Amino acid sequence: MGALEHAGNADMAVTGALFGLAILAFVTLLVIEKFKPYRYFTKKVYKKSIVTNTTAFLVNNIILTILRASSLFLVAQQFSSIGLLSGLQNGPLKWLLAFALFDLAIYAWHVASHKYEWLWRFHKVHHSDKSFNVSTGFRFHVFDLLLEIAYKCLFVIVIGVDAYLVLSIEIIELFFIFFHHANIRVPNEQLISNYIITPCLHRTHHSTLRIEHDSNYGIVLAVWDRIFGTRKELVPVNIGLDLIEAENFIQLFSLAFITERKFKQLLGLIPKGKK
C-alpha cells in the first residue's frame, strides 16, 4: 500500500510540474508576441481579443478545467483495467501509444467540429477572434468544452490508461495549444512543422476563408494532417470569421446560436443604404 501511495504522489508531482510549465509557457509566449509579434494587429483589435479571451477563460475554464480533470480522472480510475492498452505494462511504449492515440482522437474531434453544423455552431466561437495570439487558446464556448469532455471520457474508456497519464497528456496538449496560437516567429519553423503543429500551420486554420480554415486540424503531431490530406501551407490574408464577430463574452456566448446562413438571410432582408 505504501508503494502504491508513493507512486500516486509521484504521479501527482509530475502532473503538477507539467501544469506549472504550461502556465509558464503561456506567460512567456504572451511576452514574446507582445514585443516581437509575427503579425501586427491594431491596438483595438488586440485589446478586445485579450479581454474577451481572458473573460472566457475566467468564466469557462476555471470551472470546466476542474470538471474536465475530475471527469477524466474518475473515468480513467474506473476503466484503466480495460481497453486497448490495459494489457500493456506502464512504460515508455504505453505512454507513447496513449499519447499518439489521444492526439489522433482530438484530431478527429476537431475535424468533426468543422464538418457538422451542430458542432461548428459552438466551435466557430474559437474562430471568431479577429486577432491571433496565445490567449486565443482560451476562446471556447462552454458547450464546446462540455461536449469535448464527454468525448474524451469515452476515449479514455476505449484505451484504458492510468488516470495520471491521461491528465499529463491533457497538460502537454494544453502547452501545444498555447504554442501554436502564439503570434510569434519560430526559427526553422518550416522544418519543425513537418513534425509538430506550429503557429504558421495553425494560423492558416484561423483564416477567414472556410476553404482555408478547414485544414491543419492537428494539435501536436503534424502526421495526421499529412495522412488524411488536410494539411495546407499558406499565409491567410485575414483572420477570424467573415460575417460575424464577438467583442465581449456575452456576444461570444450568443454567437453559437447564430448561424452564418441565417445571418446572410437577415442581411438580405435589411435594406442597404447608399454610400
C-alpha positions as CSV (number, residue, x, y, z in Angstrom):
1,M,0.0,0.0,0.0
2,G,2.9,2.3,0.8
3,A,4.5,1.7,-2.6
4,L,1.2,2.5,-4.4
5,E,0.7,5.7,-2.4
6,H,4.3,6.7,-3.1
7,A,3.7,6.1,-6.8
8,G,0.5,8.1,-6.7
9,N,2.2,11.0,-5.1
10,A,5.0,10.9,-7.7
11,D,2.4,11.0,-10.5
12,M,0.7,13.9,-8.9
13,A,4.0,15.8,-8.6
14,V,4.8,15.1,-12.3
15,T,1.3,16.3,-13.3
16,G,1.6,19.4,-11.2
17,A,5.0,20.2,-12.6
18,L,3.7,19.8,-16.2
19,F,0.8,22.2,-15.4
20,G,3.2,24.7,-14.0
21,L,5.4,24.5,-17.1
22,A,2.3,25.0,-19.3
23,I,1.3,28.2,-17.4
24,L,4.9,29.4,-17.6
25,A,5.0,28.8,-21.3
26,F,1.7,30.8,-21.7
27,V,3.2,33.8,-19.9
28,T,6.5,33.6,-21.8
29,L,4.7,33.4,-25.2
30,L,2.5,36.3,-24.3
31,V,5.5,38.4,-23.5
32,I,7.3,37.4,-26.7
33,E,4.4,38.1,-29.0
34,K,3.8,41.4,-27.3
35,F,7.3,42.7,-28.2
36,K,8.1,40.6,-31.3
37,P,4.9,39.7,-33.0
38,Y,4.8,37.8,-36.3
39,R,1.8,39.8,-37.4
40,Y,0.7,43.2,-36.3
41,F,-2.9,43.8,-35.3
42,T,-4.4,47.1,-34.4
43,K,-4.3,48.0,-30.7
44,K,-8.1,48.0,-30.6
45,V,-8.4,44.5,-32.1
46,Y,-5.6,43.1,-29.9
47,K,-7.1,44.6,-26.7
48,K,-10.6,43.3,-27.5
49,S,-9.1,39.8,-28.2
50,I,-7.2,39.7,-24.9
51,V,-10.0,41.0,-22.8
52,T,-12.7,38.7,-24.3
53,N,-10.5,35.6,-24.3
54,T,-9.4,36.2,-20.7
55,T,-13.0,36.6,-19.7
56,A,-13.9,33.4,-21.5
57,F,-11.1,31.7,-19.5
58,L,-12.3,33.0,-16.2
59,V,-16.0,32.2,-16.8
60,N,-15.5,28.8,-18.6
61,N,-12.1,27.3,-18.0
62,I,-11.8,27.6,-14.2
63,I,-14.9,25.6,-13.7
64,L,-14.6,23.4,-16.7
65,T,-10.9,22.6,-16.1
66,I,-11.9,21.2,-12.7
67,L,-14.8,19.3,-14.2
68,R,-12.7,18.1,-17.1
69,A,-9.8,16.9,-14.9
70,S,-12.1,15.3,-12.4
71,S,-14.2,13.6,-15.0
72,L,-11.3,12.2,-16.9
73,F,-9.6,11.2,-13.7
74,L,-12.6,9.4,-12.3
75,V,-13.3,7.7,-15.7
76,A,-9.7,6.6,-16.0
77,Q,-9.7,5.3,-12.4
78,Q,-12.7,3.2,-13.1
79,F,-11.8,1.8,-16.5
80,S,-8.0,1.7,-16.6
81,S,-8.1,-2.1,-16.3
82,I,-10.0,-2.5,-19.6
83,G,-9.5,-1.0,-23.0
84,L,-6.9,-1.3,-25.8
85,L,-3.8,-0.6,-23.8
86,S,-4.8,-2.0,-20.4
87,G,-2.8,-5.2,-21.0
88,L,0.5,-3.2,-21.6
89,Q,2.8,-2.6,-18.7
90,N,3.3,1.0,-17.7
91,G,6.4,2.3,-19.5
92,P,7.6,4.4,-22.5
93,L,5.8,2.2,-25.1
94,K,2.4,2.5,-23.4
95,W,2.9,6.3,-22.8
96,L,3.8,7.0,-26.4
97,L,1.0,4.8,-27.8
98,A,-1.5,6.5,-25.4
99,F,-0.3,10.0,-26.4
100,A,-0.5,9.2,-30.2
101,L,-4.0,7.7,-29.9
102,F,-5.2,10.6,-27.8
103,D,-3.7,13.1,-30.3
104,L,-5.4,11.3,-33.2
105,A,-8.7,11.3,-31.3
106,I,-8.6,15.0,-30.8
107,Y,-7.7,15.5,-34.4
108,A,-10.8,13.5,-35.4
109,W,-12.9,15.6,-33.0
110,H,-11.5,18.8,-34.4
111,V,-12.4,17.6,-38.0
112,A,-16.0,16.8,-36.8
113,S,-16.3,20.2,-35.2
114,H,-15.8,21.8,-38.6
115,K,-17.8,19.3,-40.7
116,Y,-21.0,19.1,-38.7
117,E,-23.2,22.2,-38.3
118,W,-24.4,21.3,-34.8
119,L,-20.7,21.1,-33.6
120,W,-19.5,24.1,-35.7
121,R,-22.0,26.4,-34.2
122,F,-20.1,26.1,-30.9
123,H,-16.6,25.7,-32.3
124,K,-16.9,28.8,-34.5
125,V,-16.7,30.8,-31.3
126,H,-13.0,29.9,-31.2
127,H,-12.6,31.1,-34.8
128,S,-14.3,34.4,-34.2
129,D,-11.2,36.1,-32.9
130,K,-10.1,38.8,-35.3
131,S,-6.6,38.6,-33.7
132,F,-4.3,35.6,-33.4
133,N,-2.5,35.4,-30.1
134,V,-1.7,33.0,-27.3
135,S,-4.9,33.9,-25.5
136,T,-7.0,32.6,-28.5
137,G,-6.3,29.2,-27.0
138,F,-8.7,30.2,-24.2
139,R,-11.5,31.3,-26.6
140,F,-14.1,28.4,-26.5
141,H,-17.8,28.2,-26.0
142,V,-18.8,26.5,-22.7
143,F,-20.9,23.9,-24.6
144,D,-17.9,23.1,-26.9
145,L,-15.8,22.3,-23.9
146,L,-18.6,20.2,-22.3
147,L,-19.1,18.1,-25.5
148,E,-15.3,17.6,-25.7
149,I,-15.2,16.4,-22.1
150,A,-17.8,13.7,-22.9
151,Y,-15.9,12.7,-26.0
152,K,-12.6,12.4,-24.1
153,C,-14.2,10.4,-21.3
154,L,-15.4,7.9,-24.0
155,F,-12.0,7.8,-25.5
156,V,-10.4,7.1,-22.0
157,I,-12.7,4.1,-21.6
158,V,-11.7,2.8,-25.0
159,I,-7.9,3.0,-24.5
160,G,-7.8,2.2,-20.7
161,V,-4.8,4.0,-19.3
162,D,-3.8,5.3,-15.8
163,A,-5.6,8.5,-14.6
164,Y,-2.4,10.5,-14.1
165,L,-1.2,9.6,-17.6
166,V,-4.4,11.0,-19.0
167,L,-4.0,14.2,-17.1
168,S,-0.4,14.5,-18.1
169,I,-1.3,14.1,-21.8
170,E,-4.0,16.8,-21.4
171,I,-1.5,19.2,-20.0
172,I,1.0,18.5,-22.8
173,E,-1.7,19.2,-25.3
174,L,-2.5,22.4,-23.5
175,F,1.1,23.5,-23.9
176,F,0.9,22.9,-27.6
177,I,-2.4,24.8,-27.9
178,F,-0.6,27.8,-26.3
179,F,2.3,27.4,-28.7
180,H,0.5,27.1,-32.0
181,H,-1.8,30.0,-31.2
182,A,1.2,32.3,-30.4
183,N,1.7,35.3,-32.7
184,I,5.5,34.7,-32.9
185,R,8.2,33.8,-35.3
186,V,9.7,30.4,-34.8
187,P,13.3,29.7,-36.0
188,N,13.4,26.9,-38.6
189,E,9.6,26.7,-38.5
190,Q,9.3,25.1,-41.9
191,L,11.4,22.2,-40.8
192,I,9.7,21.9,-37.4
193,S,6.3,22.0,-38.9
194,N,7.0,18.7,-40.6
195,Y,6.8,17.0,-37.2
196,I,4.6,19.1,-35.0
197,I,1.9,21.8,-35.4
198,T,3.4,25.2,-35.4
199,P,2.0,28.8,-35.5
200,C,2.4,29.1,-39.2
201,L,0.2,26.0,-39.8
202,H,-2.4,26.9,-37.2
203,R,-2.5,30.5,-38.5
204,T,-3.9,29.0,-41.7
205,H,-6.5,27.2,-39.7
206,H,-7.8,30.6,-38.4
207,S,-8.1,32.1,-41.9
208,T,-11.4,34.0,-42.7
209,L,-11.9,31.8,-45.8
210,R,-13.5,28.5,-44.9
211,I,-11.7,26.7,-47.7
212,E,-8.5,27.6,-45.9
213,H,-9.6,27.2,-42.3
214,D,-10.9,23.7,-42.9
215,S,-7.4,22.4,-42.7
216,N,-4.5,21.8,-40.3
217,Y,-6.6,20.2,-37.6
218,G,-3.7,18.7,-35.6
219,I,-3.0,19.7,-32.1
220,V,0.5,18.3,-31.5
221,L,1.6,15.8,-34.2
222,A,1.7,17.0,-37.8
223,V,1.4,13.5,-39.2
224,W,-2.4,13.2,-39.1
225,D,-3.0,16.1,-41.5
226,R,-0.5,14.6,-43.9
227,I,-2.1,11.1,-43.7
228,F,-5.6,12.4,-44.1
229,G,-4.8,15.1,-46.7
230,T,-5.9,18.1,-44.6
231,R,-2.6,19.9,-44.5
232,K,-2.3,23.4,-46.1
233,E,0.7,25.6,-46.2
234,L,-0.2,29.2,-46.9
235,V,-0.4,32.7,-45.3
236,P,-4.0,33.8,-44.7
237,V,-4.9,37.3,-45.7
238,N,-7.4,37.8,-42.9
239,I,-8.0,36.1,-39.5
240,G,-11.4,35.4,-37.9
241,L,-15.0,34.9,-39.2
242,D,-16.0,36.9,-42.3
243,L,-19.6,38.0,-41.4
244,I,-19.9,37.9,-37.6
245,E,-17.7,38.6,-34.7
246,A,-17.8,38.8,-30.9
247,E,-16.4,41.7,-29.0
248,N,-17.2,40.6,-25.5
249,F,-18.1,37.4,-23.5
250,I,-21.9,37.9,-23.9
251,Q,-21.6,38.2,-27.6
252,L,-19.2,35.2,-27.6
253,F,-21.7,33.0,-25.8
254,S,-24.6,34.2,-28.1
255,L,-22.6,33.7,-31.3
256,A,-23.2,29.9,-31.1
257,F,-26.9,30.4,-31.7
258,I,-26.5,32.5,-34.8
259,T,-25.5,30.6,-38.0
260,E,-23.8,32.2,-40.9
261,R,-26.7,31.1,-43.1
262,K,-29.3,32.9,-41.0
263,F,-27.1,35.9,-40.7
264,K,-26.8,36.1,-44.5
265,Q,-30.6,35.8,-44.8
266,L,-31.0,38.6,-42.3
267,L,-28.6,40.9,-44.1
268,G,-30.6,40.2,-47.3
269,L,-33.8,41.4,-45.6
270,I,-32.2,44.6,-44.4
271,P,-32.2,47.5,-46.9
272,K,-28.7,48.7,-47.7
273,G,-28.1,52.4,-47.6
274,K,-26.2,54.3,-50.3
275,K,-22.6,55.0,-49.6
